Amino acid sequence: MNVSHVLGIDPGLSGAIALLTRDGELFDVTDMPTRKTVTAAGKKATVIDVSALAETLNDYIDHADRARDAVIVIEQQSTRPGLAAGSVFKTGYGYGVLVGLAEASGCHWSTIRPQQWKEWHPGLIGAGGDLKGHKRTAAIKTASRQAAMARFPYHADAFWRLRDDGRAEAALVGDAYLRSLTARPVAA
């Protein structure tokens, strides 16, 4: 398949969407659009803004010449032991929205497991080591941001805040997909 652009997506409320050219250049990266809402139980919640997400995907696909050899790559989601049911539901909902929008776009689309895309970026496999809880999470986020800043130095300012890990991972997901078309993963 001839690929003109890749949209790398890190799902979730703190995720992001990145648009890369076939040459691996980062064209743009944006945070996952969200909105505030009130649940049926009257609680405030943040949810993916599906309309804004569809608009963002369409804008990126239009830039990529309307599905002409554009590929959408979504980081595959799964459950982990110890996750609360509500958290699992939110993750599954967001992932399902993304898969539905990818299918409806008319573009080729694929998923990639976190372990697969991290193989392409040294230092990400095993990031966080023996740390636990918030310290481990912060170490993993920092490693993703550092990898993105190294890979996309002209866009390093897009990844400098701790909360920019979603942007970093979206860009690295797209980059790993492009690299997988022509080479083997980098040894960690």
Backbone as a chain_set.jsonl record, in Angstrom:
{"seq": "MNVSHVLGIDPGLSGAIALLTRDGELFDVTDMPTRKTVTAAGKKATVIDVSALAETLNDYIDHADRARDAVIVIEQQSTRPGLAAGSVFKTGYGYGVLVGLAEASGCHWSTIRPQQWKEWHPGLIGAGGDLKGHKRTAAIKTASRQAAMARFPYHADAFWRLRDDGRAEAALVGDAYLRSLTARPVAA", "coords": {"N": [[0.848, -1.177, 0.0], [0.548, 2.199, -0.817], [1.361, 4.884, 1.138], [0.277, 8.069, 1.996], [-0.149, 9.82, 4.142], [-0.237, 9.52, 7.726], [-2.417, 9.136, 10.398], [-1.867, 9.14, 13.633], [-3.165, 7.87, 16.616], [-3.706, 8.332, 20.02], [-5.839, 6.983, 22.133], [-8.43, 8.043, 24.446], [-9.281, 10.309, 27.163], [-7.147, 11.988, 27.741], [-5.71, 11.702, 25.497], [-4.549, 12.053, 22.056], [-4.328, 13.278, 18.623], [-2.277, 12.814, 15.871], [-0.838, 14.02, 12.877], [1.091, 12.76, 10.364], [3.455, 12.964, 7.682], [4.208, 10.922, 4.782], [6.93, 10.764, 4.791], [7.593, 10.708, 7.412], [7.518, 13.066, 8.781], [6.276, 15.215, 11.266], [3.282, 16.761, 10.907], [1.145, 17.975, 12.271], [-0.221, 18.047, 15.589], [-2.743, 17.404, 17.918], [-4.668, 17.796, 20.914], [-6.95, 15.352, 22.259], [-10.267, 16.107, 21.607], [-12.466, 17.246, 24.101], [-15.365, 17.505, 26.246], [-17.399, 19.001, 28.8], [-19.928, 17.465, 30.762], [-23.055, 16.429, 32.248], [-23.893, 13.644, 34.11], [-26.489, 11.075, 34.101], [-26.91, 10.608, 36.74], [-26.472, 13.024, 37.807], [-23.864, 13.85, 38.188], [-20.852, 15.661, 37.432], [-18.925, 15.274, 34.475], [-16.195, 14.55, 32.262], [-16.057, 14.036, 28.83], [-15.297, 12.492, 25.638], [-15.54, 14.717, 22.984], [-17.422, 13.965, 20.539], [-18.398, 15.091, 18.132], [-16.564, 17.218, 17.685], [-14.25, 15.683, 17.519], [-14.769, 14.139, 15.21], [-14.79, 16.228, 13.368], [-12.127, 17.134, 13.574], [-10.721, 14.831, 12.693], [-11.742, 14.72, 10.062], [-10.751, 17.173, 9.057], [-7.968, 16.653, 9.127], [-7.875, 14.45, 7.399], [-8.816, 15.645, 5.058], [-6.657, 17.357, 4.591], [-4.843, 15.422, 3.973], [-5.584, 14.77, 1.456], [-8.177, 13.666, 1.155], [-8.608, 10.742, 2.058], [-6.969, 9.542, 0.205], [-4.771, 7.245, 0.131], [-4.297, 7.636, 2.838], [-3.763, 6.631, 6.196], [-5.224, 5.579, 9.193], [-4.132, 5.057, 12.41], [-4.712, 3.504, 15.363], [-4.016, 3.332, 18.788], [-4.274, 0.259, 20.309], [-6.609, -0.694, 22.789], [-6.957, -2.194, 26.005], [-8.029, -4.131, 28.852], [-6.727, -4.007, 32.203], [-5.571, -5.811, 35.049], [-7.196, -4.945, 38.076], [-8.343, -2.541, 37.335], [-11.051, -0.275, 37.659], [-14.526, -0.881, 36.987], [-15.962, 1.27, 35.839], [-13.909, 2.801, 34.746], [-12.885, 1.037, 32.834], [-15.123, 0.884, 31.165], [-15.287, 3.568, 30.204], [-12.864, 3.726, 28.78], [-13.285, 1.726, 26.829], [-15.532, 2.809, 25.55], [-14.516, 5.23, 24.403], [-12.548, 4.149, 22.705], [-14.172, 2.622, 21.013], [-15.65, 4.676, 19.779], [-13.6, 5.913, 18.317], [-12.799, 3.812, 16.575], [-15.202, 3.498, 15.146], [-15.426, 6.042, 13.887], [-13.099, 5.98, 12.353], [-13.648, 3.856, 10.61], [-15.906, 4.906, 9.305], [-14.74, 7.0, 7.955], [-13.683, 6.187, 5.553], [-11.045, 5.795, 5.088], [-8.078, 3.718, 5.062], [-7.529, 1.796, 7.957], [-6.052, 0.864, 11.087], [-5.092, -0.985, 14.031], [-2.739, -0.825, 16.736], [-0.797, -2.496, 19.097], [0.308, -1.312, 22.319], [2.831, -2.394, 23.083], [3.9, -3.057, 20.614], [4.245, -0.582, 19.163], [5.989, 0.695, 20.869], [8.335, -0.729, 20.639], [9.682, 0.441, 18.585], [10.856, 2.671, 19.559], [13.485, 3.335, 21.418], [13.974, 2.944, 24.917], [11.377, 3.118, 25.826], [10.169, 0.661, 26.337], [9.716, -0.953, 29.289], [9.906, 1.387, 30.725], [9.738, 3.233, 33.704], [10.294, 1.122, 35.309], [10.811, -0.384, 38.418], [9.21, 1.293, 39.822], [6.239, 2.448, 41.512], [2.703, 3.173, 41.26], [1.838, 6.63, 41.075], [4.419, 7.624, 40.607], [5.506, 5.8, 38.815], [3.76, 6.143, 36.644], [4.324, 8.841, 35.989], [7.008, 8.562, 35.211], [6.764, 6.964, 32.927], [5.234, 8.651, 31.266], [7.045, 10.771, 31.002], [9.159, 9.466, 29.663], [7.902, 8.89, 27.199], [7.395, 11.482, 26.258], [10.018, 12.465, 26.05], [11.055, 10.752, 24.098], [9.486, 11.521, 21.906], [10.255, 14.207, 21.648], [12.909, 13.844, 20.914], [12.599, 12.457, 18.516], [11.073, 14.219, 16.973], [12.368, 16.929, 16.784], [11.888, 19.559, 15.854], [9.384, 20.064, 16.675], [9.378, 19.974, 19.374], [8.346, 21.651, 21.327], [5.692, 20.992, 21.455], [5.54, 18.899, 23.151], [6.493, 19.367, 25.709], [5.227, 19.716, 28.247], [4.189, 17.809, 31.149], [1.623, 16.784, 30.855], [1.469, 16.443, 28.124], [1.884, 13.921, 27.205], [0.012, 12.365, 25.831], [-0.069, 13.584, 23.304], [2.577, 13.08, 22.558], [2.575, 10.265, 22.473], [0.65, 9.766, 20.479], [1.955, 10.827, 18.218], [4.193, 9.133, 18.186], [2.981, 6.657, 17.798], [2.002, 6.926, 15.148], [4.487, 7.299, 13.875], [5.784, 4.849, 14.424], [4.164, 3.125, 12.94], [4.712, 4.0, 10.295], [7.479, 3.438, 10.168], [7.369, 0.685, 10.428], [6.63, -0.162, 7.952], [8.845, -0.319, 6.377], [11.121, -1.256, 7.75], [12.811, -2.888, 10.526], [12.092, -3.088, 14.097], [13.84, -0.895, 16.418], [16.57, -1.901, 18.4], [16.135, -2.213, 21.877]], "CA": [[0.0, 0.0, 0.0], [1.242, 3.481, -0.854], [0.826, 5.708, 2.219], [0.605, 9.497, 1.853], [-0.174, 10.402, 5.48], [-0.69, 8.646, 8.809], [-2.992, 9.762, 11.58], [-1.608, 8.337, 14.822], [-4.125, 8.253, 17.654], [-3.643, 7.821, 21.386], [-7.212, 7.153, 22.613], [-8.651, 8.43, 25.836], [-9.547, 11.717, 27.437], [-5.895, 12.744, 27.682], [-5.039, 11.283, 24.275], [-4.318, 13.059, 21.027], [-4.299, 12.862, 17.226], [-1.118, 13.379, 15.188], [-0.801, 13.833, 11.43], [2.456, 12.644, 9.864], [3.591, 12.737, 6.247], [4.796, 9.624, 4.451], [8.36, 10.85, 5.1], [7.767, 10.656, 8.856], [7.521, 14.402, 9.367], [5.072, 15.551, 12.021], [2.632, 17.944, 10.348], [0.374, 18.615, 13.331], [-0.694, 17.188, 16.672], [-3.733, 18.12, 18.719], [-5.238, 17.022, 22.01], [-8.268, 14.757, 22.06], [-11.296, 17.074, 22.003], [-13.35, 16.791, 25.175], [-16.357, 18.481, 26.709], [-17.989, 18.724, 30.111], [-21.325, 17.059, 30.705], [-23.623, 15.982, 33.519], [-24.399, 12.287, 33.942], [-27.872, 10.845, 34.511], [-26.919, 10.66, 38.204], [-26.24, 14.405, 38.205], [-22.445, 14.113, 38.424], [-20.108, 16.278, 36.338], [-17.989, 14.348, 33.847], [-15.55, 14.949, 31.017], [-16.223, 12.991, 27.822], [-14.794, 12.839, 24.31], [-16.472, 15.488, 22.167], [-17.446, 13.163, 19.319], [-18.537, 15.993, 16.975], [-15.278, 17.9, 17.469], [-13.305, 14.657, 17.089], [-15.069, 13.856, 13.802], [-14.342, 17.392, 12.599], [-10.657, 17.103, 13.553], [-10.31, 13.755, 11.783], [-12.062, 15.14, 8.692], [-9.783, 18.211, 8.667], [-6.69, 16.0, 8.851], [-8.028, 13.629, 6.203], [-8.87, 16.591, 3.933], [-5.28, 17.77, 4.322], [-4.183, 14.257, 3.378], [-6.207, 14.574, 0.138], [-9.388, 12.864, 1.317], [-8.481, 9.284, 2.123], [-6.064, 9.026, -0.819], [-3.62, 6.601, 0.735], [-4.119, 8.001, 4.245], [-4.008, 5.519, 7.106], [-5.475, 5.935, 10.583], [-3.59, 4.021, 13.292], [-5.223, 3.723, 16.718], [-3.423, 2.467, 19.803], [-5.248, -0.711, 20.796], [-6.897, -0.602, 24.219], [-7.356, -3.437, 26.654], [-8.176, -3.988, 30.302], [-5.618, -4.455, 33.038], [-6.063, -6.209, 36.375], [-7.319, -3.898, 39.084], [-9.052, -1.347, 36.857], [-12.464, -0.194, 38.039], [-15.443, -1.115, 35.868], [-16.26, 2.548, 35.19], [-12.727, 3.175, 33.972], [-12.862, 0.134, 31.685], [-16.204, 1.298, 30.277], [-14.886, 4.821, 29.543], [-11.821, 3.397, 27.807], [-13.933, 1.009, 25.737], [-16.398, 3.747, 24.825], [-13.678, 6.101, 23.586], [-11.934, 3.318, 21.678], [-15.235, 2.301, 20.053], [-15.927, 5.892, 19.005], [-12.511, 6.089, 17.361], [-12.892, 2.769, 15.548], [-16.356, 3.837, 14.31], [-15.094, 7.192, 13.04], [-12.09, 5.533, 11.381], [-14.361, 3.063, 9.601], [-16.788, 5.795, 8.545], [-13.942, 7.957, 7.177], [-13.327, 5.655, 4.247], [-9.596, 5.572, 5.052], [-7.564, 2.485, 5.633], [-7.237, 2.001, 9.375], [-5.459, -0.276, 11.752], [-4.761, -0.783, 15.443], [-1.398, -1.282, 17.094], [-0.671, -2.689, 20.54], [1.357, -0.458, 22.892], [4.123, -3.067, 23.052], [4.402, -3.025, 19.243], [4.779, 0.716, 18.752], [7.098, 1.071, 21.754], [9.544, -1.394, 20.153], [10.333, 1.328, 17.611], [11.383, 3.838, 20.263], [14.295, 2.869, 22.547], [13.737, 3.577, 26.206], [9.975, 3.079, 26.239], [9.87, -0.654, 26.906], [10.214, -1.041, 30.661], [9.991, 2.698, 31.381], [9.09, 3.213, 35.009], [10.976, 0.073, 36.074], [10.221, -0.918, 39.644], [8.416, 2.316, 40.496], [4.824, 2.108, 41.713], [1.698, 4.228, 41.305], [1.997, 7.897, 40.362], [5.814, 7.785, 40.18], [5.663, 4.987, 37.606], [3.015, 6.824, 35.586], [5.088, 10.027, 35.607], [8.211, 8.112, 34.5], [6.339, 6.501, 31.6], [4.858, 9.851, 30.519], [8.278, 11.502, 30.702], [9.886, 8.711, 28.635], [7.201, 9.096, 25.927], [7.627, 12.866, 25.828], [11.417, 12.588, 25.648], [11.205, 10.053, 22.82], [8.871, 12.355, 20.868], [11.104, 15.392, 21.448], [14.094, 13.403, 20.183], [12.205, 12.064, 17.156], [10.521, 15.383, 16.28], [12.964, 18.082, 17.487], [11.303, 20.837, 15.423], [8.077, 20.18, 17.329], [9.595, 19.63, 20.784], [7.489, 22.477, 22.183], [4.376, 20.348, 21.566], [5.647, 17.767, 24.081], [7.29, 19.733, 26.893], [4.503, 19.6, 29.529], [3.925, 16.431, 31.568], [0.327, 16.355, 30.307], [1.574, 16.28, 26.669], [2.228, 12.54, 26.881], [-0.926, 11.886, 24.808], [0.444, 14.096, 22.025], [3.804, 12.337, 22.26], [2.264, 8.885, 22.099], [-0.03, 9.778, 19.174], [2.988, 11.015, 17.198], [5.034, 7.937, 18.153], [2.159, 5.598, 17.196], [2.075, 7.135, 13.701], [5.868, 7.082, 13.459], [6.052, 3.41, 14.454], [3.48, 2.516, 11.801], [5.489, 4.308, 9.095], [8.731, 2.691, 10.215], [7.092, -0.756, 10.265], [6.423, -0.454, 6.539], [10.102, -0.456, 5.653], [12.272, -1.677, 8.536], [12.58, -3.647, 11.751], [12.192, -2.246, 15.295], [15.144, -0.548, 16.968], [16.864, -2.675, 19.608], [15.992, -1.377, 23.081]], "C": [[0.893, 1.24, 0.0], [0.593, 4.413, 0.171], [1.247, 7.157, 2.001], [0.713, 10.176, 3.215], [-0.641, 9.342, 6.473], [-1.256, 9.513, 9.919], [-2.759, 8.791, 12.729], [-2.522, 8.804, 15.93], [-3.833, 7.527, 18.959], [-5.032, 8.05, 21.968], [-7.273, 7.632, 24.059], [-8.808, 9.922, 26.0], [-8.285, 12.567, 27.403], [-5.067, 12.349, 26.471], [-4.897, 12.417, 23.285], [-4.367, 12.418, 19.646], [-3.118, 13.564, 16.584], [-1.206, 13.068, 13.696], [0.65, 13.857, 10.979], [2.437, 12.447, 8.354], [4.227, 11.376, 6.014], [6.29, 9.582, 4.762], [8.635, 10.839, 6.601], [7.842, 12.012, 9.518], [6.195, 14.643, 10.083], [4.5, 16.835, 11.45], [1.881, 18.712, 11.429], [0.023, 17.573, 14.38], [-1.644, 18.019, 17.523], [-4.287, 17.197, 19.801], [-6.601, 16.45, 21.619], [-9.316, 15.787, 22.483], [-12.231, 16.475, 23.06], [-14.36, 17.889, 25.49], [-16.856, 18.039, 28.077], [-19.453, 18.354, 29.918], [-21.784, 16.704, 32.125], [-24.24, 14.61, 33.268], [-25.861, 12.203, 34.375], [-28.006, 10.911, 36.032], [-26.634, 12.065, 38.729], [-24.787, 14.76, 38.496], [-21.81, 14.755, 37.191], [-19.106, 15.268, 35.795], [-17.384, 14.998, 32.611], [-15.651, 13.765, 30.064], [-15.565, 13.443, 26.525], [-15.896, 13.592, 23.581], [-16.474, 14.852, 20.777], [-17.572, 14.048, 18.077], [-17.231, 16.689, 16.659], [-14.215, 16.914, 17.004], [-13.512, 14.324, 15.614], [-14.581, 15.005, 12.914], [-12.812, 17.422, 12.483], [-10.155, 16.038, 12.599], [-10.575, 14.14, 10.335], [-11.103, 16.218, 8.194], [-8.443, 17.583, 8.311], [-6.77, 15.162, 7.575], [-8.127, 14.511, 4.964], [-7.471, 17.066, 3.573], [-4.521, 16.644, 3.621], [-4.815, 13.883, 2.046], [-7.307, 13.517, 0.175], [-9.203, 11.371, 1.094], [-7.581, 8.69, 1.058], [-4.811, 8.503, -0.121], [-3.305, 7.094, 2.148], [-4.483, 6.791, 5.095], [-4.207, 6.074, 8.513], [-4.994, 4.768, 11.44], [-3.96, 4.374, 14.732], [-4.513, 2.776, 17.68], [-4.517, 1.566, 20.375], [-5.392, -0.595, 22.306], [-7.285, -1.967, 24.756], [-7.489, -3.178, 28.151], [-6.909, -4.48, 30.985], [-6.202, -4.855, 34.39], [-6.122, -5.016, 37.316], [-8.028, -2.633, 38.621], [-10.52, -1.41, 37.257], [-13.338, -0.343, 36.799], [-15.759, 0.176, 35.12], [-15.126, 3.013, 34.301], [-12.633, 2.328, 32.702], [-13.936, 0.534, 30.682], [-15.828, 2.568, 29.509], [-13.842, 4.565, 28.465], [-12.43, 2.71, 26.591], [-14.82, 1.9, 24.894], [-15.571, 4.621, 23.881], [-13.026, 5.349, 22.435], [-12.965, 2.964, 20.598], [-15.603, 3.489, 19.183], [-14.863, 6.074, 17.933], [-12.55, 5.06, 16.24], [-14.059, 3.069, 14.599], [-16.064, 4.995, 13.375], [-14.051, 6.824, 11.986], [-12.756, 4.749, 10.254], [-15.213, 3.957, 8.707], [-16.011, 6.757, 7.642], [-13.646, 7.49, 5.766], [-11.834, 5.418, 4.09], [-9.277, 4.137, 5.439], [-7.319, 2.781, 7.098], [-6.754, 0.704, 9.989], [-5.317, 0.042, 13.237], [-3.348, -1.304, 15.668], [-1.328, -1.378, 18.614], [0.44, -1.788, 21.083], [2.75, -1.093, 22.829], [4.737, -3.01, 21.65], [4.987, -1.664, 18.89], [5.949, 1.143, 19.619], [8.407, 0.402, 21.35], [10.343, -0.494, 19.213], [11.005, 2.52, 18.28], [12.14, 3.395, 21.508], [13.981, 3.648, 23.825], [12.299, 3.525, 26.678], [9.573, 1.73, 26.829], [10.51, -0.7, 28.294], [10.356, 0.298, 31.358], [9.207, 2.652, 32.688], [9.647, 2.14, 35.921], [10.192, -0.453, 37.252], [9.382, 0.108, 40.399], [6.957, 1.875, 40.579], [3.958, 3.353, 41.61], [2.02, 5.451, 40.465], [3.418, 8.103, 39.862], [6.075, 6.997, 38.906], [4.971, 5.663, 36.421], [3.782, 8.037, 35.077], [6.338, 9.641, 34.818], [7.877, 7.66, 33.084], [5.975, 7.695, 30.722], [6.102, 10.638, 30.094], [9.066, 10.796, 29.6], [9.23, 8.898, 27.259], [7.471, 10.496, 25.384], [9.062, 13.052, 25.342], [11.672, 11.906, 24.31], [10.631, 10.888, 21.678], [9.708, 13.608, 20.597], [12.364, 15.031, 20.664], [13.749, 13.08, 18.725], [11.73, 13.261, 16.332], [11.065, 16.672, 16.916], [12.374, 19.435, 17.085], [9.934, 21.089, 16.041], [8.176, 19.886, 18.822], [8.691, 20.43, 21.716], [6.091, 21.891, 22.344], [4.361, 19.263, 22.642], [6.283, 18.131, 25.421], [6.566, 19.588, 28.22], [4.246, 18.129, 29.865], [2.623, 15.917, 30.953], [0.338, 16.185, 28.784], [1.957, 14.865, 26.266], [1.28, 11.955, 25.829], [-0.5, 12.341, 23.418], [1.671, 13.292, 21.592], [3.477, 10.935, 21.775], [1.516, 8.806, 20.777], [0.992, 9.914, 18.048], [3.859, 9.762, 17.063], [4.286, 6.733, 17.578], [2.222, 5.712, 15.664], [3.461, 6.855, 13.153], [6.198, 5.587, 13.414], [5.38, 2.708, 13.277], [4.28, 2.755, 10.511], [6.787, 3.514, 9.059], [8.495, 1.213, 9.952], [6.892, -1.142, 8.797], [7.734, -0.786, 5.82], [11.257, -1.051, 6.445], [11.843, -2.557, 9.706], [12.713, -2.722, 12.943], [13.644, -2.005, 15.727], [15.361, -1.393, 18.217], [16.813, -1.764, 20.814], [17.242, -1.335, 23.898]], "O": [[1.876, 1.306, 0.737], [-0.601, 4.698, 0.076], [2.433, 7.445, 1.839], [1.583, 11.024, 3.413], [-1.344, 8.397, 6.114], [-0.645, 10.501, 10.326], [-3.388, 7.734, 12.788], [-2.646, 10.006, 16.166], [-3.727, 6.302, 19.008], [-5.386, 9.19, 22.271], [-6.277, 7.617, 24.782], [-8.508, 10.699, 25.094], [-8.349, 13.75, 27.069], [-3.868, 12.622, 26.416], [-5.095, 13.585, 23.619], [-4.436, 11.197, 19.508], [-2.963, 14.776, 16.73], [-1.606, 11.97, 13.308], [1.356, 14.845, 11.18], [1.515, 11.837, 7.812], [4.727, 10.75, 6.949], [6.856, 8.51, 4.972], [9.788, 10.948, 7.017], [8.191, 12.109, 10.695], [5.127, 14.315, 9.565], [5.147, 17.882, 11.497], [1.964, 19.938, 11.503], [-0.023, 16.375, 14.098], [-1.382, 19.187, 17.811], [-4.363, 15.981, 19.625], [-7.303, 16.993, 20.765], [-9.26, 16.29, 23.605], [-12.715, 15.352, 22.923], [-14.223, 19.034, 25.061], [-16.75, 16.872, 28.456], [-20.126, 18.867, 29.024], [-20.99, 16.687, 33.066], [-25.014, 14.433, 32.328], [-26.401, 13.15, 34.948], [-29.075, 11.227, 36.555], [-26.561, 12.279, 39.939], [-24.504, 15.849, 38.995], [-22.174, 14.443, 36.057], [-18.51, 14.501, 36.552], [-17.984, 15.881, 31.997], [-15.365, 12.629, 30.441], [-15.307, 14.631, 26.333], [-17.048, 13.158, 23.563], [-15.627, 15.168, 19.942], [-16.918, 13.783, 17.068], [-16.824, 16.751, 15.498], [-13.368, 17.262, 16.182], [-12.548, 14.236, 14.854], [-14.027, 14.775, 11.839], [-12.273, 17.704, 11.413], [-9.267, 16.297, 11.786], [-9.729, 13.914, 9.47], [-10.685, 16.186, 7.037], [-7.843, 17.942, 7.298], [-5.841, 15.164, 6.767], [-7.577, 14.162, 3.92], [-7.129, 17.167, 2.395], [-3.66, 16.896, 2.778], [-4.597, 12.775, 1.556], [-7.358, 12.609, -0.655], [-9.599, 10.824, 0.064], [-7.428, 7.471, 0.992], [-3.896, 9.272, 0.175], [-2.166, 6.981, 2.602], [-5.389, 6.028, 4.76], [-3.45, 6.933, 8.964], [-5.398, 3.626, 11.225], [-3.563, 5.419, 15.248], [-4.417, 1.575, 17.428], [-5.545, 2.042, 20.858], [-4.403, -0.416, 23.017], [-7.868, -2.788, 24.047], [-7.101, -2.119, 28.644], [-6.133, -5.256, 30.426], [-7.212, -4.301, 34.823], [-5.214, -4.186, 37.348], [-8.287, -1.742, 39.43], [-11.148, -2.467, 37.2], [-12.935, 0.027, 35.696], [-15.817, 0.176, 33.891], [-15.359, 3.559, 33.223], [-12.338, 2.846, 31.625], [-13.689, 0.525, 29.476], [-16.028, 2.638, 28.296], [-13.923, 5.119, 27.369], [-12.128, 3.071, 25.453], [-14.862, 1.769, 23.671], [-15.891, 4.737, 22.698], [-12.961, 5.856, 21.315], [-12.657, 3.005, 19.407], [-15.843, 3.335, 17.986], [-15.18, 6.355, 16.777], [-12.355, 5.407, 15.075], [-13.923, 2.915, 13.385], [-16.413, 4.943, 12.196], [-14.115, 7.304, 10.855], [-12.454, 4.962, 9.08], [-15.236, 3.78, 7.489], [-16.563, 7.274, 6.67], [-13.388, 8.304, 4.879], [-11.398, 4.895, 3.065], [-10.085, 3.44, 6.055], [-6.941, 3.898, 7.45], [-7.01, -0.39, 9.485], [-5.41, 1.2, 13.646], [-2.833, -2.113, 14.896], [-1.742, -0.463, 19.326], [1.415, -1.527, 20.379], [3.734, -0.407, 22.554], [5.957, -2.924, 21.511], [6.102, -1.587, 18.374], [6.818, 1.881, 19.156], [9.481, 0.905, 21.679], [11.554, -0.663, 19.071], [11.667, 3.305, 17.601], [11.53, 3.11, 22.538], [13.754, 4.857, 23.795], [12.023, 3.858, 27.831], [8.73, 1.668, 27.723], [11.717, -0.504, 28.433], [10.873, 0.355, 32.473], [8.119, 2.078, 32.743], [9.505, 2.211, 37.142], [9.057, -0.91, 37.112], [8.895, -0.173, 41.494], [6.507, 1.031, 39.805], [4.432, 4.464, 41.848], [2.419, 5.34, 39.306], [3.615, 8.695, 38.801], [6.782, 7.468, 38.015], [5.533, 5.744, 35.329], [3.884, 8.243, 33.868], [6.692, 10.322, 33.856], [8.623, 7.943, 32.146], [6.365, 7.745, 29.555], [6.19, 11.111, 28.96], [9.586, 11.452, 28.698], [9.933, 9.049, 26.26], [7.742, 10.669, 24.196], [9.295, 13.722, 24.336], [12.421, 12.422, 23.48], [11.223, 10.956, 20.601], [9.853, 14.021, 19.446], [12.835, 15.819, 19.844], [14.517, 13.392, 17.815], [11.959, 13.311, 15.124], [10.304, 17.427, 17.522], [12.36, 20.363, 17.894], [9.39, 22.189, 15.942], [7.171, 19.582, 19.464], [8.31, 19.941, 22.779], [5.375, 22.256, 23.276], [3.297, 18.764, 23.007], [6.582, 17.229, 26.203], [7.216, 19.359, 29.24], [4.103, 17.301, 28.965], [2.531, 14.749, 30.576], [-0.686, 15.819, 28.207], [2.315, 14.626, 25.112], [1.702, 11.131, 25.017], [-0.563, 11.568, 22.463], [1.795, 12.882, 20.438], [4.035, 10.469, 20.782], [1.728, 7.861, 20.016], [0.912, 9.207, 17.043], [4.223, 9.376, 15.952], [4.897, 5.877, 16.938], [2.464, 4.724, 14.972], [3.603, 6.245, 12.093], [6.825, 5.118, 12.464], [5.959, 1.799, 12.683], [4.497, 1.828, 9.731], [7.151, 2.974, 8.015], [9.324, 0.554, 9.325], [6.976, -2.319, 8.446], [7.732, -1.452, 4.785], [12.301, -1.333, 5.856], [10.674, -2.916, 9.847], [13.364, -1.682, 12.845], [14.54, -2.799, 15.44], [14.436, -1.58, 19.007], [17.375, -0.669, 20.795], [17.278, -0.676, 24.937]]}, "num_chains": 1, "name": "protein.A"}
